[in-house]
């Protein structure tokens, strides 16, 4: 990396000419097309998406560094609101970590009242029980991870369809970790070295489908609850890991129709990003471009007793990674 280069995020965009390109983002509102910057620097550029860069991440970053090093002043950019903004990646695998924020876990179980070990308890008993269990799990336990189908992914400004039979369609804003190198059995102290960057994801969930009352012993039904089309808005930007000194010192904020519903630091994670990568890579061979959703903080719809419906506007923001904005629309016939 060249010295004194600016911090930047990356995204995949389409302009008025229907040409898709990688864009460099410095202030979350202006996009500098990499093909334009490369031409100005007298250098070649071939990648048309961030997904292509992720296939050879180190080489891609080196190419961007070289362009920026030759351009002390960048040409004028394009306003973000005049571009079509795509999800910044097309993951081969999506792995989610559930029940990973202390406040969220306690609030969710108290509100939902589900699970074989809390049945018959009062609200106060449930809160005390879950708090003790959660703290012990953070000390001695392991993350709880599960796959989410890639068909759930959608863009950061795409409409989200509310299933016509959904009773408790809920939001879960999360820090997304994008893998940049193949990872298999990575130790915790080396885990962050395989991270390409970070993005914003919303792990939408149908709460009423999480637990199967007919077969309680089998636990959660994530296929029905989490993998519907559009159930994971992603982006708008990927912030390279080099610009994130500590992934446990980021602020996550979710607004519903302008009202703040989630506002929390990633410091509240029970298992930090490095521990999650260590755990997941012990069982799954992670590949460049794979996405790890690291859990959601307190303040989801179950906690507020308010679920998503037609016309709602969801906004999710993590500093440096932009703000996604998705309108909920009713499912048609």
C-alpha positions as CSV (number, residue, x, y, z in Angstrom):
1,X,0.0,0.0,0.0
2,X,1.3,3.4,-1.0
3,X,1.7,5.9,1.9
4,X,-0.8,8.8,2.3
5,X,-3.5,7.3,0.1
6,X,-7.1,8.1,1.2
7,X,-9.4,5.7,2.9
8,X,-12.0,4.5,0.5
9,X,-14.9,2.0,0.1
10,X,-15.8,0.1,-3.1
11,X,-19.1,-0.7,-4.8
12,X,-20.6,-2.0,-8.0
13,X,-22.7,0.5,-10.0
14,X,-24.5,1.0,-13.2
15,X,-24.6,4.4,-14.9
16,X,-27.0,6.0,-17.4
17,X,-25.3,4.1,-20.2
18,X,-26.1,0.7,-18.7
19,X,-22.4,0.1,-18.2
20,X,-21.6,-1.7,-14.9
21,X,-18.4,-0.6,-13.2
22,X,-16.4,-0.7,-9.9
23,X,-16.6,2.6,-8.1
24,X,-14.4,4.2,-5.5
25,X,-16.3,5.9,-2.7
26,X,-14.7,8.6,-0.5
27,X,-17.6,10.3,1.2
28,X,-20.6,8.0,0.8
29,X,-22.3,10.4,-1.7
30,X,-19.9,10.6,-4.6
31,X,-18.6,7.7,-6.8
32,X,-15.4,7.7,-8.8
33,X,-15.6,5.1,-11.6
34,X,-12.4,3.0,-11.5
35,X,-12.2,2.8,-15.3
36,X,-12.2,6.6,-15.5
37,X,-9.5,6.9,-12.8
38,X,-7.4,4.2,-14.5
39,X,-7.5,6.0,-17.8
40,X,-6.6,9.3,-16.2
41,X,-3.6,7.5,-14.6
42,X,-2.6,5.8,-17.8
43,X,-3.2,2.4,-16.4
44,X,-5.3,-0.6,-17.5
45,X,-8.5,-1.6,-15.7
46,X,-10.7,-4.6,-16.5
47,X,-12.8,-5.5,-13.4
48,X,-16.5,-4.6,-13.8
49,X,-17.6,-5.6,-10.3
50,X,-16.3,-5.9,-6.8
51,X,-17.0,-9.6,-7.1
52,X,-14.3,-9.8,-9.8
53,X,-11.8,-8.0,-7.5
54,X,-12.5,-10.4,-4.7
55,X,-11.3,-13.3,-6.8
56,X,-7.8,-11.8,-6.6
57,X,-8.2,-9.4,-3.8
58,X,-4.5,-8.5,-3.1
59,X,-3.8,-7.8,-6.8
60,X,-7.0,-5.7,-7.0
61,X,-6.1,-3.5,-4.1
62,X,-2.6,-3.1,-5.4
63,X,-4.0,-1.9,-8.8
64,X,-6.2,0.6,-7.0
65,X,-3.3,1.8,-5.0
66,X,-1.2,2.4,-8.1
67,X,-4.0,4.4,-9.8
68,X,-4.5,6.6,-6.7
69,X,-0.7,7.1,-6.3
70,X,-0.6,8.5,-9.8
71,X,-3.6,10.8,-9.3
72,X,-2.9,13.4,-6.5
73,X,-6.3,15.0,-7.5
74,X,-9.2,12.8,-8.5
75,X,-11.4,13.8,-11.4
76,X,-15.0,14.7,-10.6
77,X,-17.1,11.9,-9.4
78,X,-20.7,10.9,-10.0
79,X,-23.5,11.5,-7.5
80,X,-24.5,8.3,-5.9
81,X,-28.2,9.0,-6.3
82,X,-27.9,9.1,-10.1
83,X,-26.5,5.5,-10.2
84,X,-28.0,2.1,-9.8
85,X,-26.3,0.5,-6.8
86,X,-25.8,-3.3,-6.7
87,X,-24.9,-5.5,-3.8
88,X,-21.2,-5.2,-3.6
89,X,-20.6,-8.9,-3.9
90,X,-22.1,-12.1,-5.1
91,X,-21.2,-14.6,-2.4
92,X,-20.8,-18.3,-3.1
93,X,-21.6,-19.0,0.5
94,X,-23.5,-17.1,3.2
95,X,-23.0,-18.1,6.8
96,X,-24.9,-16.3,9.6
97,X,-24.0,-16.3,13.3
98,X,-27.1,-16.1,15.5
99,X,-27.6,-15.0,19.1
100,X,-24.3,-13.1,19.1
101,X,-25.1,-9.8,20.9
102,X,-25.6,-10.0,24.6
103,X,-28.5,-7.5,24.9
104,X,-30.2,-8.9,21.8
105,X,-30.1,-12.5,23.0
106,X,-31.7,-11.6,26.3
107,X,-34.3,-9.3,24.8
108,X,-35.2,-11.8,22.1
109,X,-35.8,-14.8,24.4
110,X,-37.7,-12.7,26.9
111,X,-40.0,-11.3,24.1
112,X,-40.3,-14.5,22.1
113,X,-40.6,-16.9,25.1
114,X,-39.6,-19.9,22.9
115,X,-37.1,-22.6,23.5
116,X,-37.3,-25.8,25.5
117,X,-35.4,-24.5,28.5
118,X,-37.6,-21.4,29.1
119,X,-41.1,-22.8,28.9
120,X,-43.3,-22.1,31.9
121,X,-41.1,-19.3,33.2
122,X,-42.3,-15.8,34.1
123,X,-40.8,-12.9,32.2
124,X,-38.5,-12.0,35.1
125,X,-37.3,-15.6,35.5
126,X,-36.7,-15.9,31.8
127,X,-34.5,-12.7,31.8
128,X,-32.4,-13.8,34.7
129,X,-32.0,-17.3,33.3
130,X,-31.0,-16.1,29.8
131,X,-28.6,-13.5,31.2
132,X,-26.8,-16.2,33.2
133,X,-26.8,-18.6,30.3
134,X,-25.5,-16.0,27.8
135,X,-22.6,-14.9,30.0
136,X,-21.6,-18.5,30.5
137,X,-21.8,-19.2,26.8
138,X,-19.6,-16.2,26.1
139,X,-17.0,-17.5,28.5
140,X,-17.0,-21.2,27.6
141,X,-19.3,-21.8,24.6
142,X,-19.0,-21.6,20.9
143,X,-20.7,-19.5,18.2
144,X,-24.0,-20.6,16.7
145,X,-23.7,-20.5,12.9
146,X,-26.0,-21.6,10.1
147,X,-26.1,-21.2,6.3
148,X,-28.5,-18.8,4.5
149,X,-29.2,-19.4,0.9
150,X,-27.6,-17.0,-1.6
151,X,-30.9,-16.4,-3.3
152,X,-31.9,-14.3,-0.3
153,X,-29.3,-11.6,-1.3
154,X,-30.6,-8.4,-2.8
155,X,-29.3,-4.9,-3.4
156,X,-29.0,-2.1,-0.9
157,X,-31.8,0.0,-2.5
158,X,-34.0,-2.8,-3.8
159,X,-37.6,-3.2,-2.7
160,X,-38.2,-6.0,-0.2
161,X,-41.3,-8.1,-0.7
162,X,-43.2,-8.8,2.5
163,X,-44.6,-12.4,2.1
164,X,-48.4,-12.3,2.0
165,X,-48.6,-14.9,4.8
166,X,-45.9,-13.4,7.1
167,X,-47.0,-12.7,10.6
168,X,-43.7,-11.5,12.2
169,X,-41.4,-10.3,9.4
170,X,-38.4,-8.8,11.3
171,X,-35.2,-6.9,10.6
172,X,-31.8,-7.8,11.9
173,X,-29.1,-5.3,10.8
174,X,-25.6,-6.8,10.9
175,X,-21.9,-6.3,10.2
176,X,-21.1,-8.4,7.1
177,X,-17.6,-9.8,6.9
178,X,-16.4,-10.5,3.3
179,X,-13.7,-13.2,2.9
180,X,-10.7,-12.4,0.7
181,X,-8.6,-15.5,0.9
182,X,-9.3,-19.2,1.1
183,X,-9.7,-20.1,4.8
184,X,-9.7,-23.6,6.3
185,X,-9.0,-24.2,10.0
186,X,-7.8,-20.6,10.6
187,X,-6.6,-19.9,14.2
188,X,-8.1,-16.9,15.9
189,X,-4.9,-14.9,15.9
190,X,-4.7,-15.2,12.1
191,X,-8.4,-14.9,11.3
192,X,-8.6,-11.3,10.4
193,X,-5.9,-11.8,7.8
194,X,-8.4,-13.6,5.6
195,X,-10.9,-10.7,5.6
196,X,-11.2,-8.6,2.5
197,X,-13.5,-6.1,4.0
198,X,-16.8,-5.3,5.7
199,X,-20.3,-4.3,4.5
200,X,-23.8,-3.8,5.8
201,X,-26.3,-6.7,5.7
202,X,-29.9,-7.0,7.0
203,X,-30.7,-10.6,8.0
204,X,-34.5,-10.5,7.5
205,X,-36.4,-13.2,9.4
206,X,-39.9,-14.5,9.7
207,X,-40.0,-15.0,13.5
208,X,-43.2,-17.1,13.4
209,X,-41.3,-19.7,11.4
210,X,-38.1,-20.0,13.5
211,X,-39.3,-22.7,15.8
212,X,-41.1,-25.9,14.7
213,X,-43.9,-26.7,17.3
214,X,-44.4,-30.1,15.6
215,X,-40.8,-31.2,16.1
216,X,-39.3,-29.1,18.9
217,X,-36.3,-31.4,19.4
218,X,-35.0,-30.4,15.9
219,X,-34.7,-26.7,16.9
220,X,-34.8,-23.9,14.3
221,X,-36.2,-23.9,10.8
222,X,-33.8,-21.5,9.1
223,X,-34.8,-22.5,5.6
224,X,-38.4,-21.1,5.9
225,X,-37.5,-18.3,8.4
226,X,-34.5,-16.7,6.7
227,X,-33.9,-17.7,3.1
228,X,-36.8,-16.1,1.1
229,X,-36.0,-13.9,-1.9
230,X,-34.8,-10.5,-0.8
231,X,-34.3,-11.6,2.8
232,X,-30.7,-10.2,2.9
233,X,-30.2,-6.6,1.6
234,X,-26.5,-6.1,1.2
235,X,-24.3,-3.0,0.8
236,X,-24.1,-0.4,-0.5
237,X,-20.3,-0.5,-0.1
238,X,-17.5,-2.8,0.8
239,X,-15.0,-1.1,3.2
240,X,-11.6,-2.8,2.8
241,X,-10.3,-4.3,6.0
242,X,-7.2,-2.1,5.9
243,X,-9.5,0.8,6.7
244,X,-11.0,-0.9,9.8
245,X,-8.5,-0.9,12.6
246,X,-10.9,-2.8,14.9
247,X,-14.1,-4.5,13.7
248,X,-15.2,-4.6,17.4
249,X,-15.3,-0.8,17.5
250,X,-18.0,-0.1,14.9
251,X,-21.4,1.4,15.3
252,X,-24.5,-0.2,13.8
253,X,-27.8,1.8,13.4
254,X,-31.1,0.7,12.0
255,X,-34.0,3.1,11.4
256,X,-37.6,2.2,10.5
257,X,-39.5,5.1,8.9
258,X,-36.9,7.4,10.3
259,X,-37.1,6.1,13.9
260,X,-34.0,4.6,15.4
261,X,-34.7,0.9,16.4
262,X,-31.2,-0.5,16.7
263,X,-28.1,1.5,17.8
264,X,-25.2,-0.5,19.2
265,X,-21.5,-1.1,19.1
266,X,-20.0,-4.3,17.7
267,X,-18.2,-4.5,21.1
268,X,-21.4,-6.1,22.4
269,X,-20.7,-9.3,20.4
270,X,-20.4,-12.4,22.5
271,X,-18.0,-13.9,20.0
272,X,-15.9,-11.4,18.0
273,X,-15.2,-11.5,14.3
274,X,-11.9,-13.4,14.7
275,X,-13.5,-16.1,16.8
276,X,-16.4,-16.5,14.4
277,X,-14.0,-17.0,11.5
278,X,-12.0,-19.5,13.5
279,X,-15.1,-21.4,14.3
280,X,-16.8,-21.4,10.9
281,X,-13.5,-22.3,9.1
282,X,-13.1,-25.3,11.3
283,X,-16.2,-26.8,9.6
284,X,-16.5,-25.0,6.2
285,X,-13.8,-24.1,3.7
286,X,-14.4,-20.4,3.1
287,X,-13.6,-19.0,-0.3
288,X,-12.9,-15.5,-1.6
289,X,-16.2,-13.6,-1.8
290,X,-18.0,-15.6,0.8
291,X,-20.1,-13.6,3.3
292,X,-20.3,-14.0,7.1
293,X,-23.1,-12.2,8.8
294,X,-22.0,-11.7,12.4
295,X,-25.2,-11.3,14.4
296,X,-27.6,-8.5,15.1
297,X,-27.7,-6.2,18.2
298,X,-30.7,-5.5,20.4
299,X,-33.7,-3.6,19.0
300,X,-35.3,-5.9,16.4
301,X,-39.1,-6.0,15.7
302,X,-39.7,-8.8,18.3
303,X,-38.3,-6.5,21.0
304,X,-40.4,-3.5,19.8
305,X,-43.5,-5.6,19.1
306,X,-43.6,-4.0,15.7
307,X,-43.0,-6.0,12.5
308,X,-42.4,-5.0,8.9
309,X,-45.3,-4.2,6.6
310,X,-46.1,-2.7,3.2
311,X,-44.8,0.8,2.9
312,X,-42.2,0.7,5.6
313,X,-38.7,2.2,4.9
314,X,-35.7,0.4,6.3
315,X,-32.4,2.2,6.6
316,X,-29.3,0.5,7.9
317,X,-25.9,2.2,8.4
318,X,-22.4,1.4,9.5
319,X,-19.8,4.1,9.3
320,X,-17.8,4.0,6.2
321,X,-20.0,1.4,4.6
322,X,-22.8,3.6,3.5
323,X,-26.5,3.5,4.2
324,X,-28.9,0.9,2.6
325,X,-32.5,2.0,2.1
326,X,-35.1,-0.6,1.3
327,X,-38.9,-0.1,0.9
328,X,-41.1,-2.9,2.0
329,X,-43.8,-3.8,-0.6
330,X,-46.7,-6.2,-0.3
331,X,-46.4,-9.5,-2.2
332,X,-48.6,-9.5,-5.3
333,X,-50.7,-12.3,-6.6
